[in-house]
Amino acid sequence: MKIYLAGPLFNTAERNFNSELTKLLREKGHEVWLPQEFEQRTMTPKQIFTKDVEGIDWADVVVANMDGPDPDSGTCWECGYAYRKKAIIVFRTDFRVDHKILAQIPIPGHVGSAATPIAKRRSSCFELTFALTTKSSAICLGWRSMTEHPTI
């Protein structure tokens, strides 16, 4: 599967996490577009934007890190851009607000829920344990027309 890995990449810890997750996904046979492998500090914002769009368009699925009390704005934009075109998988490893964020994602069809675009498309949640963490991270899937989850 061709995966665009979206997530913050502004400090050493974030870049290291992205690199390790990319390595694990590649070891499982997936092709991964990791923006930090393409973006250089000498690039203009327009060049970075163009490269990121190229990566999302190339991918079958966007896998997005939504860690932090306020997920990275670039990652949110990447999910928004991919929304009508791609499967989107969002994950969190940040245990500090994990339960609060997931509690705010309404179940489709639930009366009275203020559904967000990704939540409207959510088909299920499941647990995935990353080798990089000691805690399971909740993963929410948002598939357009697939009936089965891809193996990641």
C-alpha positions as a Python dict, from the first residue, in 0.01 Angstrom:
ca = {
    (1, 'M'): (0, 0, 0),
    (2, 'K'): (119, 354, -72),
    (3, 'I'): (106, 559, 250),
    (4, 'Y'): (148, 933, 300),
    (5, 'L'): (264, 976, 661),
    (6, 'A'): (141, 1311, 793),
    (7, 'G'): (254, 1452, 1123),
    (8, 'P'): (456, 1721, 1294),
    (9, 'L'): (824, 1730, 1198),
    (10, 'F'): (959, 2036, 1376),
    (11, 'N'): (1182, 1885, 1643),
    (12, 'T'): (1418, 1591, 1675),
    (13, 'A'): (1171, 1374, 1868),
    (14, 'E'): (898, 1422, 1606),
    (15, 'R'): (1133, 1351, 1315),
    (16, 'N'): (1276, 1044, 1491),
    (17, 'F'): (927, 906, 1560),
    (18, 'N'): (825, 963, 1197),
    (19, 'S'): (1141, 791, 1074),
    (20, 'E'): (1094, 489, 1301),
    (21, 'L'): (728, 447, 1207),
    (22, 'T'): (820, 479, 839),
    (23, 'K'): (1087, 212, 884),
    (24, 'L'): (834, -26, 1044),
    (25, 'L'): (579, 33, 768),
    (26, 'R'): (840, -21, 497),
    (27, 'E'): (953, -343, 667),
    (28, 'K'): (592, -462, 631),
    (29, 'G'): (614, -399, 256),
    (30, 'H'): (443, -61, 230),
    (31, 'E'): (567, 231, 26),
    (32, 'V'): (579, 542, 247),
    (33, 'W'): (597, 908, 148),
    (34, 'L'): (750, 1082, 448),
    (35, 'P'): (745, 1462, 394),
    (36, 'Q'): (1061, 1518, 598),
    (37, 'E'): (1251, 1308, 344),
    (38, 'F'): (1152, 1551, 67),
    (39, 'E'): (1130, 1888, 239),
    (40, 'Q'): (1448, 2087, 281),
    (41, 'R'): (1503, 2403, 485),
    (42, 'T'): (1605, 2582, 165),
    (43, 'M'): (1264, 2521, 5),
    (44, 'T'): (1005, 2798, -11),
    (45, 'P'): (663, 2745, 148),
    (46, 'K'): (515, 2711, -203),
    (47, 'Q'): (768, 2440, -292),
    (48, 'I'): (690, 2251, 29),
    (49, 'F'): (315, 2281, -38),
    (50, 'T'): (357, 2150, -393),
    (51, 'K'): (569, 1856, -276),
    (52, 'D'): (319, 1765, -2),
    (53, 'V'): (26, 1774, -248),
    (54, 'E'): (228, 1552, -484),
    (55, 'G'): (277, 1302, -201),
    (56, 'I'): (-88, 1295, -98),
    (57, 'D'): (-198, 1253, -459),
    (58, 'W'): (49, 964, -498),
    (59, 'A'): (-73, 777, -188),
    (60, 'D'): (-359, 531, -141),
    (61, 'V'): (-406, 636, 222),
    (62, 'V'): (-305, 919, 454),
    (63, 'V'): (-187, 809, 799),
    (64, 'A'): (-189, 1112, 1030),
    (65, 'N'): (-37, 1169, 1373),
    (66, 'M'): (-285, 1375, 1577),
    (67, 'D'): (-77, 1397, 1895),
    (68, 'G'): (-86, 1701, 2120),
    (69, 'P'): (-369, 1901, 2274),
    (70, 'D'): (-394, 2087, 1940),
    (71, 'P'): (-287, 1864, 1648),
    (72, 'D'): (-38, 2009, 1399),
    (73, 'S'): (-208, 2254, 1159),
    (74, 'G'): (-20, 2118, 857),
    (75, 'T'): (-129, 1765, 939),
    (76, 'C'): (-490, 1882, 973),
    (77, 'W'): (-466, 2053, 633),
    (78, 'E'): (-325, 1736, 476),
    (79, 'C'): (-623, 1538, 611),
    (80, 'G'): (-861, 1803, 481),
    (81, 'Y'): (-703, 1795, 135),
    (82, 'A'): (-722, 1415, 123),
    (83, 'Y'): (-1075, 1396, 267),
    (84, 'R'): (-1270, 1343, -56),
    (85, 'K'): (-1001, 1143, -233),
    (86, 'K'): (-830, 905, 8),
    (87, 'A'): (-873, 679, 303),
    (88, 'I'): (-757, 862, 616),
    (89, 'I'): (-622, 696, 929),
    (90, 'V'): (-560, 919, 1230),
    (91, 'F'): (-371, 802, 1537),
    (92, 'R'): (-263, 932, 1875),
    (93, 'T'): (17, 817, 2101),
    (94, 'D'): (-25, 1110, 2343),
    (95, 'F'): (-195, 960, 2648),
    (96, 'R'): (-250, 1301, 2814),
    (97, 'V'): (-559, 1387, 2609),
    (98, 'D'): (-628, 1062, 2425),
    (99, 'H'): (-961, 988, 2591),
    (100, 'K'): (-1090, 1347, 2562),
    (101, 'I'): (-1021, 1378, 2190),
    (102, 'L'): (-1171, 1039, 2107),
    (103, 'A'): (-1477, 1111, 2318),
    (104, 'Q'): (-1542, 1416, 2100),
    (105, 'I'): (-1547, 1211, 1779),
    (106, 'P'): (-1914, 1128, 1735),
    (107, 'I'): (-2038, 794, 1611),
    (108, 'P'): (-2200, 834, 1267),
    (109, 'G'): (-2578, 844, 1293),
    (110, 'H'): (-2573, 931, 1664),
    (111, 'V'): (-2848, 1186, 1730),
    (112, 'G'): (-2725, 1520, 1859),
    (113, 'S'): (-2360, 1473, 1771),
    (114, 'A'): (-2170, 1766, 1624),
    (115, 'A'): (-1994, 1553, 1364),
    (116, 'T'): (-1666, 1659, 1211),
    (117, 'P'): (-1590, 1570, 846),
    (118, 'I'): (-1350, 1287, 933),
    (119, 'A'): (-1580, 1157, 1206),
    (120, 'K'): (-1869, 1140, 959),
    (121, 'R'): (-1664, 899, 751),
    (122, 'R'): (-1537, 696, 1042),
    (123, 'S'): (-1624, 330, 1009),
    (124, 'S'): (-1462, 196, 1325),
    (125, 'C'): (-1193, 236, 1585),
    (126, 'F'): (-947, -27, 1693),
    (127, 'E'): (-628, -55, 1893),
    (128, 'L'): (-283, -72, 1736),
    (129, 'T'): (28, -115, 1944),
    (130, 'F'): (331, 54, 1792),
    (131, 'A'): (668, -100, 1862),
    (132, 'L'): (780, 256, 1932),
    (133, 'T'): (550, 306, 2227),
    (134, 'T'): (455, 117, 2537),
    (135, 'K'): (90, 214, 2511),
    (136, 'S'): (-176, 121, 2260),
    (137, 'S'): (-284, 407, 2039),
    (138, 'A'): (-640, 449, 1924),
    (139, 'I'): (-676, 451, 1548),
    (140, 'C'): (-984, 587, 1373),
    (141, 'L'): (-1051, 489, 1015),
    (142, 'G'): (-1230, 703, 759),
    (143, 'W'): (-1290, 504, 442),
    (144, 'R'): (-1480, 634, 140),
    (145, 'S'): (-1612, 313, -6),
    (146, 'M'): (-1404, 28, 134),
    (147, 'T'): (-1576, -239, 337),
    (148, 'E'): (-1259, -385, 483),
    (149, 'H'): (-964, -226, 657),
    (150, 'P'): (-627, -253, 487),
    (151, 'T'): (-360, -439, 677),
    (152, 'I'): (-114, -188, 819),
}
